[in-house]
Amino acid sequence: MEACKATNLISMVTKMVVDSPKLVRYWGRKPPFMVSKYIEEFTKEGEVVLDPFAGSGNIVKVALELGRRAIYVDLNSFAKLIAEGTILGCDVEELKKVIDVIVQDEEIEVVTGEKKIKVSRKELFSIKCPCGEIAEVKSIIFTRFYMFNFEPEKATKLRRKVLEKIRESDFVTHEKLVEQLSDIQKNGVTNALKGLIKMGAVTEQVLPIEINYVKPCICGRTEINGFCEPEWLIEDPIRPAYWYPKTELRYPDGKPFLKKRDVERVHEFFDSRTLAFLSYLWHKINEINVSYTTKKCLHLIFMATLARSSKMNRPSGGTWPINSYWIPRKYVIRNPFYVFIRAANDLIHKLSSCQCKRKEGGNAEVLGKKADVAFLLDDAAKLSLPDNSVDYVITDPPHTDEAQFFELSTFYTSWMKEELDFEKEFVVNPRQGKDLKKYLDMYTRFVLEMRRVLKSSRYFTTILHEEDKTILEKCIEITKEAGFDLYKLDKIDNFHIITFVLPK
């Protein structure tokens, strides 16, 4: 495929695929208006703003846009990748050229049987249309359906009610059961089904119910509706030819993740063809010789491709709609080639609209006014910063009811071959043995570290999303005991924005 055709393909996919406006799924983003007024109030242009729980980098980005210098800190390597890619960007023309190179590669390597072979990327995702012609698949919608096996001797009233509805049909979908049992909450039906499946009284199967084509078939058909096993042009089984992560969804001590639901390992969120393509794509990206910043952006595009092409997508509910490792009862998988192109286009558009060039450096360069921003993979309670070195701290620390950032990020860091330091994660999580007392102990260490690095007579703003008044008051008390004076307390929506000042 010629480069100009590849560029045209990117343009075509932009119109063809409807997806989330966010480049990549992350679980904690604060809107710019929430922080810009505080940065402007408590700093001057050129001064250093520190965010010790910087996440996807929104606060750091706002500080830079306001003409401040900034230090980004987070222990999460996936969050750091998002921040570096979206804030530093890269040479957009170089990125476009390398995307063209990847798109031009019409053959990919996969394993069939015991052999590694080259196959057409397009043919890998093509099926036989009912008319007999070949059609490339854009997406497939799957649903779970249930069949009656036997009546158990012991079962709850709810389980028997669900079982009776299943017995009335040869098979029934989850959506139909919920509709028929409208007097029961959806979660109740789902939990009853799980119990019946575990007992063996019910069999669950997953089947495609809708197949959508990339473009109309010669016969005019654009989709296949109803229960329909696709007749793949390249038959199963298909396996990846290159490395892919088989990471278990468990903590280092072997306990299962708090947010683990439907699968045991990361790769199980992908069907075999998608996984084969992703393993080849990741191999291709990593062997391409480009600049450091462009490679970072390629990695970010790949990460954006992962969730969008996984099984964690509802047909009409966006990508990864809830903060857990969960496959919806009815889900859609998308052709990962076109998902990748859409993600690339999203980042190219984002970078093209940003005219500012940031100079990255280390702590010393930022503090010495020789760089605009530093990105540190560091612990907020033990920073590699000198005493009394920053002009302002503003941050959004993980809250007691917050998403489990590290375990959810494992979906991405497993591909990056990065290990997250769960022991240092700032979170409430019973599986990690971190209760509220442990959280407040970590909060104390964090506040003491902010006192160490902040210049005297300067300000420290923390954004807390805490509905429990007792916990909120305890966080304020801890900060005051560390040597700060309460300056003001604002509330925007459900966020408490608390500013302290460090006395001389």
C-alpha positions as CSV (number, residue, x, y, z in Angstrom):
1,M,0.0,0.0,0.0
2,E,1.4,3.4,-1.0
3,A,1.9,6.0,1.7
4,C,-0.7,8.3,0.3
5,K,-3.2,5.5,0.3
6,A,-2.4,4.8,4.0
7,T,-3.1,8.4,4.9
8,N,-6.4,8.2,3.0
9,L,-7.2,5.1,5.0
10,I,-6.6,6.9,8.2
11,S,-9.0,9.6,7.0
12,M,-11.6,7.0,6.0
13,V,-11.5,5.3,9.4
14,T,-12.0,8.6,11.2
15,K,-15.4,8.8,9.5
16,M,-16.2,5.1,9.8
17,V,-15.5,4.4,13.4
18,V,-17.5,6.1,16.2
19,D,-15.6,5.9,19.5
20,S,-14.8,7.7,22.8
21,P,-13.3,11.2,22.4
22,K,-10.7,10.2,25.1
23,L,-7.6,8.8,23.6
24,V,-7.1,6.1,26.3
25,R,-9.1,4.9,29.3
26,Y,-7.9,6.3,32.7
27,W,-9.8,6.5,35.9
28,G,-9.0,10.0,37.4
29,R,-9.1,13.1,35.3
30,K,-9.8,16.6,36.7
31,P,-11.2,19.3,34.3
32,P,-8.8,22.2,33.6
33,F,-11.2,24.8,35.0
34,M,-11.0,23.1,38.4
35,V,-7.2,23.8,38.9
36,S,-6.3,26.7,36.6
37,K,-7.7,29.4,39.0
38,Y,-5.6,28.0,41.9
39,I,-2.4,27.9,39.8
40,E,-2.9,31.5,38.7
41,E,-3.7,32.6,42.2
42,F,-0.8,31.0,44.0
43,T,2.0,31.2,41.4
44,K,3.7,33.5,38.9
45,E,4.9,32.6,35.4
46,G,8.1,30.6,35.5
47,E,7.5,29.3,39.0
48,V,7.6,25.5,39.7
49,V,4.3,23.6,40.3
50,L,4.5,20.1,41.7
51,D,1.8,17.4,41.4
52,P,2.9,14.4,43.4
53,F,-0.1,12.2,42.3
54,A,-0.1,13.4,38.7
55,G,-1.9,10.5,37.1
56,S,-2.6,11.2,33.4
57,G,-1.0,14.7,33.8
58,N,-4.0,17.1,33.6
59,I,-2.8,19.4,36.4
60,V,0.8,19.5,35.0
61,K,-0.6,20.2,31.5
62,V,-2.6,23.2,32.8
63,A,0.4,24.5,34.7
64,L,2.5,24.4,31.6
65,E,-0.2,26.1,29.5
66,L,-0.3,28.9,32.1
67,G,3.5,29.5,31.6
68,R,4.6,27.7,34.8
69,R,7.3,25.0,35.0
70,A,6.1,21.7,36.4
71,I,7.2,18.5,38.0
72,Y,5.1,15.4,37.4
73,V,5.3,12.6,39.9
74,D,3.5,9.2,39.9
75,L,4.4,5.6,40.7
76,N,2.2,4.3,37.8
77,S,4.2,3.8,34.7
78,F,1.1,3.6,32.5
79,A,-0.2,7.0,33.8
80,K,3.3,8.4,33.2
81,L,3.1,7.2,29.6
82,I,-0.2,8.9,29.0
83,A,1.2,12.2,30.5
84,E,4.4,12.1,28.5
85,G,2.7,11.2,25.2
86,T,-0.1,13.9,25.5
87,I,2.1,16.7,27.1
88,L,5.4,16.3,25.3
89,G,4.0,14.9,22.1
90,C,6.4,14.2,19.3
91,D,7.3,15.2,15.7
92,V,3.8,14.7,14.1
93,E,5.3,14.3,10.6
94,E,7.6,11.5,11.9
95,L,4.6,9.9,13.6
96,K,2.5,10.0,10.5
97,K,5.3,8.4,8.4
98,V,5.8,5.6,10.8
99,I,2.0,5.0,11.0
100,D,2.0,4.8,7.2
101,V,4.8,2.2,7.4
102,I,2.7,0.1,9.8
103,V,-0.4,0.4,7.7
104,Q,1.4,-0.6,4.5
105,D,2.3,-3.9,6.1
106,E,-0.5,-6.0,4.6
107,E,0.8,-9.3,5.8
108,I,1.2,-10.3,9.4
109,E,2.7,-13.4,11.1
110,V,0.5,-15.8,13.0
111,V,0.7,-19.4,14.2
112,T,-1.7,-22.0,12.8
113,G,-1.2,-25.6,13.9
114,E,2.5,-25.6,14.9
115,K,3.7,-23.3,12.1
116,K,4.4,-19.6,12.0
117,I,3.1,-18.4,8.7
118,K,2.4,-15.0,7.0
119,V,-1.2,-14.3,6.2
120,S,-3.0,-11.3,4.7
121,R,-4.1,-9.0,7.5
122,K,-7.3,-8.3,5.7
123,E,-8.0,-12.0,5.1
124,L,-7.4,-12.8,8.8
125,F,-10.5,-10.7,9.6
126,S,-12.6,-11.7,6.6
127,I,-15.5,-14.1,6.5
128,K,-17.7,-15.6,3.8
129,C,-20.9,-13.6,3.3
130,P,-24.1,-15.7,2.9
131,C,-24.0,-14.8,-0.8
132,G,-20.6,-16.6,-1.1
133,E,-18.4,-13.5,-1.5
134,I,-15.7,-12.4,0.9
135,A,-16.3,-9.6,3.4
136,E,-14.0,-8.0,5.9
137,V,-15.3,-7.8,9.5
138,K,-15.5,-4.4,11.3
139,S,-17.1,-5.7,14.5
140,I,-18.9,-8.6,16.1
141,I,-21.5,-8.4,18.8
142,F,-21.7,-11.4,21.2
143,T,-24.2,-12.3,23.8
144,R,-24.4,-15.0,26.5
145,F,-27.3,-17.5,26.4
146,Y,-28.3,-20.2,28.8
147,M,-29.6,-23.7,28.5
148,F,-31.4,-25.9,31.1
149,N,-29.6,-29.0,32.4
150,F,-31.4,-30.3,35.5
151,E,-33.4,-29.2,38.6
152,P,-31.1,-29.1,41.6
153,E,-32.3,-30.5,44.9
154,K,-31.4,-27.4,46.8
155,A,-31.7,-23.9,45.3
156,T,-32.9,-20.5,46.5
157,K,-36.3,-19.2,45.5
158,L,-34.6,-16.7,43.2
159,R,-32.5,-19.3,41.5
160,R,-35.6,-21.5,41.0
161,K,-37.5,-18.6,39.4
162,V,-34.6,-17.9,37.0
163,L,-34.2,-21.6,36.2
164,E,-37.9,-22.0,35.4
165,K,-37.7,-19.2,32.8
166,I,-34.7,-20.9,31.2
167,R,-36.5,-24.3,31.1
168,E,-39.4,-22.7,29.3
169,S,-37.1,-22.1,26.3
170,D,-34.6,-24.1,24.4
171,F,-32.1,-21.3,25.2
172,V,-32.5,-17.8,26.4
173,T,-30.2,-14.7,26.4
174,H,-29.3,-12.7,29.4
175,E,-31.2,-9.7,28.1
176,K,-34.3,-11.8,27.6
177,L,-34.1,-13.1,31.1
178,V,-33.8,-9.6,32.6
179,E,-36.8,-8.5,30.5
180,Q,-38.9,-11.5,31.6
181,L,-37.9,-11.1,35.3
182,S,-38.5,-7.4,35.4
183,D,-39.5,-7.6,39.1
184,I,-36.0,-8.6,39.9
185,Q,-33.0,-6.3,39.8
186,K,-30.5,-7.1,36.9
187,N,-27.7,-7.9,39.4
188,G,-30.0,-10.4,41.1
189,V,-30.6,-12.2,37.9
190,T,-26.9,-12.2,37.0
191,N,-25.9,-13.5,40.4
192,A,-28.6,-16.2,40.3
193,L,-27.3,-17.3,36.9
194,K,-23.7,-17.5,38.2
195,G,-24.9,-19.8,41.1
196,L,-26.8,-22.0,38.7
197,I,-23.9,-22.3,36.3
198,K,-21.6,-23.2,39.2
199,M,-24.0,-25.9,40.3
200,G,-24.1,-27.3,36.7
201,A,-27.9,-26.7,36.5
202,V,-27.4,-24.3,33.7
203,T,-25.0,-24.2,30.8
204,E,-23.7,-20.8,29.5
205,Q,-22.5,-20.2,26.0
206,V,-21.3,-17.2,24.1
207,L,-22.4,-16.7,20.5
208,P,-22.2,-13.9,17.9
209,I,-25.6,-12.2,17.2
210,E,-24.5,-9.5,14.8
211,I,-21.5,-9.2,12.4
212,N,-20.8,-5.8,10.8
213,Y,-18.7,-5.4,7.6
214,V,-16.0,-2.8,6.9
215,K,-17.8,-1.9,3.7
216,P,-20.9,-3.3,1.9
217,C,-20.5,-6.7,0.2
218,I,-20.9,-7.0,-3.5
219,C,-24.4,-8.3,-2.8
220,G,-25.2,-5.1,-0.9
221,R,-25.2,-6.7,2.6
222,T,-23.5,-4.6,5.4
223,E,-24.2,-7.0,8.3
224,I,-25.4,-10.4,9.4
225,N,-28.0,-10.5,12.1
226,G,-29.1,-13.4,14.4
227,F,-27.1,-16.2,15.9
228,C,-24.4,-16.7,13.3
229,E,-21.1,-18.5,13.6
230,P,-18.7,-16.7,11.2
231,E,-17.2,-18.8,8.4
232,W,-13.7,-17.4,8.6
233,L,-11.6,-17.3,5.4
234,I,-8.6,-18.3,7.5
235,E,-9.8,-21.1,9.7
236,D,-9.2,-21.4,13.5
237,P,-7.2,-22.1,15.5
238,I,-5.2,-18.9,15.2
239,R,-2.5,-18.1,17.8
240,P,0.0,-15.2,18.2
241,A,3.4,-15.6,16.6
242,Y,5.0,-13.1,19.0
243,W,5.2,-12.4,22.7
244,Y,2.1,-11.3,24.5
245,P,1.5,-10.9,28.3
246,K,-0.1,-13.8,30.2
247,T,-0.1,-11.8,33.4
248,E,-2.4,-13.1,36.2
249,L,-4.8,-10.6,37.7
250,R,-3.3,-11.0,41.2
251,Y,-1.2,-9.1,43.6
252,P,2.5,-10.1,44.2
253,D,1.3,-12.3,47.2
254,G,-1.0,-14.3,44.9
255,K,-4.3,-12.9,46.1
256,P,-6.8,-12.1,43.3
257,F,-7.4,-8.5,42.4
258,L,-10.2,-6.8,44.2
259,K,-11.7,-5.8,40.8
260,K,-11.2,-9.1,39.1
261,R,-14.5,-10.5,37.7
262,D,-14.6,-12.7,34.6
263,V,-11.1,-13.8,33.6
264,E,-7.8,-14.9,35.3
265,R,-5.2,-13.4,32.9
266,V,-4.8,-10.2,30.8
267,H,-4.8,-12.0,27.4
268,E,-8.2,-13.6,28.0
269,F,-9.8,-10.3,27.3
270,F,-9.1,-10.7,23.6
271,D,-10.3,-13.2,21.0
272,S,-7.6,-15.3,19.3
273,R,-7.4,-13.2,16.1
274,T,-7.3,-9.9,17.9
275,L,-4.5,-11.2,20.2
276,A,-2.5,-12.5,17.2
277,F,-2.7,-9.1,15.5
278,L,-1.9,-7.2,18.7
279,S,1.2,-9.3,19.4
280,Y,2.4,-8.7,15.9
281,L,1.7,-5.0,16.1
282,W,3.5,-4.6,19.5
283,H,6.5,-6.5,18.0
284,K,6.4,-4.2,14.9
285,I,6.2,-1.0,17.0
286,N,9.1,-2.0,19.2
287,E,11.4,-2.9,16.4
288,I,10.8,0.3,14.4
289,N,13.7,2.8,14.7
290,V,12.3,6.2,15.6
291,S,13.0,9.0,18.0
292,Y,12.3,8.5,21.8
293,T,9.3,10.8,21.8
294,T,7.7,9.2,18.7
295,K,8.2,5.7,20.2
296,K,6.4,6.9,23.3
297,C,3.5,8.1,21.2
298,L,3.4,4.8,19.3
299,H,3.3,3.0,22.7
300,L,0.4,5.3,23.7
301,I,-1.5,4.6,20.5
302,F,-1.1,0.9,21.1
303,M,-2.4,1.2,24.7
304,A,-5.4,3.1,23.3
305,T,-6.0,0.2,20.9
306,L,-6.0,-2.5,23.7
307,A,-9.2,-1.6,25.6
308,R,-11.1,-0.5,22.4
309,S,-10.5,-3.9,20.8
310,S,-11.1,-6.0,23.9
311,K,-14.2,-7.8,25.1
312,M,-14.8,-5.1,27.8
313,N,-17.0,-3.0,25.5
314,R,-20.8,-2.8,25.4
315,P,-22.3,-2.3,21.9
316,S,-23.6,1.1,23.1
317,G,-21.8,1.8,26.4
318,G,-18.4,3.0,25.5
319,T,-15.0,1.4,26.2
320,W,-14.4,-0.4,29.5
321,P,-17.6,1.2,31.1
322,I,-17.0,0.2,34.7
323,N,-13.9,0.2,36.9
324,S,-13.3,-3.5,37.1
325,Y,-12.1,-6.4,35.0
326,W,-15.5,-7.3,33.6
327,I,-16.9,-8.7,30.4
328,P,-20.4,-7.5,29.8
329,R,-23.1,-10.1,29.2
330,K,-23.5,-8.5,25.8
331,Y,-20.3,-7.2,24.3
332,V,-18.6,-6.1,21.1
333,I,-15.2,-6.8,19.7
334,R,-13.8,-4.5,16.9
335,N,-11.3,-5.2,14.2
336,P,-8.1,-4.1,15.9
337,F,-6.5,-2.8,12.7
338,Y,-9.1,-0.1,12.3
339,V,-9.1,0.5,16.1
340,F,-5.3,1.2,15.9
341,I,-5.7,3.6,13.0
342,R,-8.5,5.5,14.8
343,A,-6.3,5.7,17.9
344,A,-3.4,7.0,15.8
345,N,-5.6,9.6,14.2
346,D,-6.9,10.7,17.6
347,L,-3.4,11.3,18.9
348,I,-2.2,13.0,15.6
349,H,-5.2,15.3,15.8
350,K,-4.6,16.0,19.5
351,L,-0.9,16.8,18.9
352,S,-1.5,18.8,15.7
353,S,-3.8,21.2,17.7
354,C,-1.1,21.9,20.3
355,Q,1.4,24.4,19.2
356,C,3.5,24.5,22.4
357,K,6.8,22.7,22.5
358,R,7.9,21.6,26.0
359,K,11.5,21.0,27.0
360,E,11.8,18.0,29.2
361,G,14.6,17.6,31.8
362,G,15.3,16.3,35.2
363,N,14.6,17.9,38.6
364,A,17.7,20.0,38.5
365,E,17.0,21.4,35.0
366,V,13.4,22.4,36.0
367,L,14.5,23.9,39.3
368,G,17.4,25.7,37.5
369,K,15.0,27.1,34.8
370,K,16.7,25.1,32.1
371,A,13.7,22.9,31.3
372,D,9.9,23.2,31.4
373,V,8.9,19.9,32.8
374,A,10.2,16.8,34.6
375,F,8.5,13.4,34.6
376,L,9.3,11.3,37.6
377,L,8.3,7.7,38.4
378,D,8.5,8.4,42.1
379,D,6.9,7.9,45.5
380,A,4.9,10.9,46.7
381,A,6.0,10.1,50.3
382,K,9.7,10.0,49.4
383,L,10.6,12.4,46.5
384,S,13.9,12.9,44.9
385,L,13.6,16.7,45.3
386,P,15.7,19.1,47.5
387,D,14.3,20.7,50.6
388,N,12.3,24.0,50.1
389,S,12.6,23.7,46.3
390,V,9.1,24.1,44.8
391,D,6.8,27.1,44.7
392,Y,3.4,25.4,44.8
393,V,1.9,22.0,45.3
394,I,-1.5,21.1,43.9
395,T,-2.6,17.5,43.7
396,D,-5.6,15.2,43.6
397,P,-4.5,12.2,45.8
398,P,-6.3,8.9,45.5
399,H,-9.4,9.0,47.6
400,T,-10.7,6.4,50.1
401,D,-13.5,5.4,47.6
402,E,-11.3,5.7,44.5
403,A,-10.7,3.3,41.6
404,Q,-8.0,0.7,42.1
405,F,-5.5,2.4,39.8
406,F,-2.6,-0.1,40.0
407,E,-4.6,-3.2,39.5
408,L,-6.6,-1.7,36.6
409,S,-3.4,-0.4,35.0
410,T,-2.0,-3.9,35.0
411,F,-4.0,-4.4,31.8
412,Y,-1.6,-2.0,30.2
413,T,1.6,-2.4,32.2
414,S,1.7,-6.1,31.5
415,W,2.3,-5.2,27.8
416,M,4.9,-2.7,28.8
417,K,6.7,-5.4,30.9
418,E,6.5,-3.0,33.9
419,E,5.9,-4.1,37.4
420,L,3.8,-1.9,39.7
421,D,4.9,-1.4,43.3
422,F,1.7,-2.3,45.0
423,E,3.2,-2.0,48.4
424,K,3.6,1.7,47.9
425,E,0.2,2.3,46.3
426,F,-1.8,5.0,48.1
427,V,-5.2,3.3,48.4
428,V,-7.8,1.7,50.6
429,N,-7.9,-2.0,49.6
430,P,-8.8,-4.9,52.0
431,R,-7.1,-7.4,49.7
432,Q,-3.8,-5.5,50.2
433,G,-4.4,-5.1,53.9
434,K,-4.8,-1.4,53.5
435,D,-7.7,-0.1,55.7
436,L,-8.6,3.5,56.5
437,K,-5.9,3.6,59.2
438,K,-3.2,2.6,56.8
439,Y,-4.5,5.1,54.3
440,L,-4.3,7.9,56.8
441,D,-0.8,6.8,57.8
442,M,0.3,7.1,54.2
443,Y,-1.5,10.4,53.9
444,T,0.5,11.7,56.9
445,R,3.8,10.7,55.3
446,F,2.8,12.3,52.0
447,V,1.9,15.6,53.8
448,L,5.2,15.6,55.7
449,E,7.0,15.2,52.4
450,M,5.1,18.2,50.9
451,R,6.2,20.3,53.9
452,R,9.8,19.3,53.2
453,V,9.9,20.2,49.5
454,L,7.7,23.3,49.6
455,K,9.2,26.7,50.1
456,S,8.1,28.6,53.2
457,S,5.2,31.0,52.9
458,R,4.0,29.1,49.8
459,Y,0.8,27.2,49.2
460,F,-0.3,23.6,49.1
461,T,-3.7,22.7,47.5
462,T,-5.2,19.2,47.8
463,I,-8.4,18.1,46.0
464,L,-10.4,15.6,48.0
465,H,-13.6,13.7,46.8
466,E,-14.7,12.6,50.2
467,E,-18.3,12.4,51.3
468,D,-17.5,11.2,54.8
469,K,-17.1,14.4,56.8
470,T,-15.1,12.7,59.5
471,I,-12.4,11.5,57.1
472,L,-12.3,15.0,55.5
473,E,-11.7,16.6,58.8
474,K,-9.1,14.0,59.7
475,C,-7.1,14.8,56.5
476,I,-7.3,18.6,57.3
477,E,-6.1,17.8,60.9
478,I,-3.2,15.7,59.7
479,T,-2.1,18.5,57.4
480,K,-2.3,21.1,60.1
481,E,-0.3,18.9,62.5
482,A,2.4,18.6,59.8
483,G,3.0,22.3,60.2
484,F,0.6,23.9,57.6
485,D,-2.0,26.5,58.3
486,L,-5.5,26.2,56.7
487,Y,-5.8,29.1,54.2
488,K,-9.2,28.4,52.5
489,L,-11.7,25.6,51.7
490,D,-13.7,25.6,48.5
491,K,-16.2,23.1,47.1
492,I,-16.8,22.5,43.4
493,D,-19.5,19.9,42.7
494,N,-18.5,17.0,45.0
495,F,-14.8,18.0,45.3
496,H,-13.4,19.7,48.4
497,I,-10.5,21.9,47.3
498,I,-8.5,22.7,50.4
499,T,-5.5,25.2,50.4
500,F,-2.9,25.4,53.1
501,V,0.0,27.8,53.6
502,L,3.4,26.9,55.0
503,P,4.4,29.5,57.6
504,K,7.8,31.1,57.6
